[in-house]
Amino acid sequence: MTFGPSNMELVGVDPTYVPAVRKRKSVLAIYARFQGESIHRAIYLEQLAVSDLAGKLAQRLEMPTGPVVEVVRRTKKGVTVRVDDSVVAQLEDEQDMEVEWAFSDESGALTLCLHY
């Protein structure tokens, strides 16, 4: 007797079972260390966009914040560069960085400065 799909019977299969929708998949992982902290936190971006990066970093700050007004990068040479989607797209997976932030009491705006 040979066994194959034509002579197999499935037992205990629920025909109404619907598999769970897979969670959102990240496209980039970065490791961010916030000012005053000694360890890095994993941040997973779902889009290669500065809006996603800023939102995830602000979320990890765990403080009531207003809108993130600006995200900048300070290079090792001291050059300050405004971060846009193309800068985020150039980040390497598992890039480590230090994140400084400034919170404006008047406007409630948050400014993020990345060092890597």
C-alpha positions in Angstrom: 0.0 0.0 0.0 1.3 3.4 -0.9 0.6 6.6 1.0 -0.1 9.9 -0.7 -2.5 12.8 -0.6 -5.3 10.9 -2.3 -5.6 8.2 0.5 -4.9 10.4 3.6 -7.6 11.5 5.9 -7.1 14.5 8.2 -8.5 14.0 11.7 -9.3 16.8 14.1 -9.1 19.7 11.7 -11.3 22.7 12.4 -12.7 23.9 9.0 -13.6 27.3 10.6 -10.1 28.0 11.8 -8.7 31.3 10.4 -5.0 31.9 11.1 -4.2 35.0 13.0 -3.0 37.9 10.9 0.7 38.3 11.2 1.9 41.2 13.2 3.4 44.2 11.4 6.9 43.3 10.1 9.8 45.6 10.8 12.0 46.7 7.9 14.8 48.1 10.1 16.1 47.6 13.7 18.1 50.3 15.4 19.6 50.4 18.9 19.1 53.7 20.6 20.6 54.9 23.9 18.8 57.9 25.3 20.7 60.6 27.3 21.1 59.6 30.9 20.7 55.9 30.2 23.4 53.3 30.2 21.8 50.7 27.9 20.4 50.8 24.3 16.8 50.1 23.5 15.7 48.2 20.4 13.6 50.3 18.0 11.9 48.5 15.1 10.8 50.7 12.2 7.9 49.5 10.0 8.7 52.2 7.3 11.9 53.8 6.2 10.6 57.2 7.0 11.6 60.0 9.4 8.0 60.2 10.7 8.2 56.5 11.8 11.7 57.0 13.3 10.6 60.1 15.2 7.3 58.5 16.4 9.0 55.3 17.7 11.8 57.3 19.4 9.3 59.7 21.0 7.2 56.7 22.1 10.2 55.1 23.8 10.9 58.3 25.8 7.8 57.5 27.8 7.0 61.2 28.5 4.1 63.3 27.5 5.2 65.0 24.3 3.8 67.2 21.7 4.8 66.9 18.0 8.3 66.1 17.1 9.3 69.2 15.3 12.8 68.3 14.1 15.1 65.3 13.9 18.8 66.0 13.3 22.0 64.0 13.2 25.3 65.2 14.6 28.2 63.5 12.9 31.5 62.6 14.6 33.0 65.7 12.9 30.4 67.9 14.6 28.3 68.6 11.5 24.6 68.9 12.1 22.4 67.4 9.4 18.6 67.5 9.1 17.2 63.9 9.0 14.8 63.1 6.2 13.5 59.9 4.6 16.6 59.4 2.5 18.8 59.6 5.6 16.6 57.0 7.3 16.8 54.8 4.2 20.6 54.8 4.4 20.7 53.5 8.0 22.2 50.1 8.4 20.2 47.4 10.1 21.0 47.2 13.8 22.7 50.6 13.7 23.5 51.8 17.2 23.1 55.5 18.1 22.8 57.9 21.0 19.7 60.1 21.2 19.6 63.5 22.8 16.3 65.3 23.1 15.1 68.8 24.0 11.5 69.5 25.1 10.1 72.9 24.7 7.8 73.8 27.6 6.1 76.6 25.6 5.2 74.7 22.5 5.4 71.2 23.8 7.6 70.3 20.8 10.3 67.7 20.9 13.6 67.9 19.1 15.7 64.7 18.6 19.4 64.8 18.0 21.0 61.5 16.8 24.7 60.6 17.2 26.1 57.8 15.2 
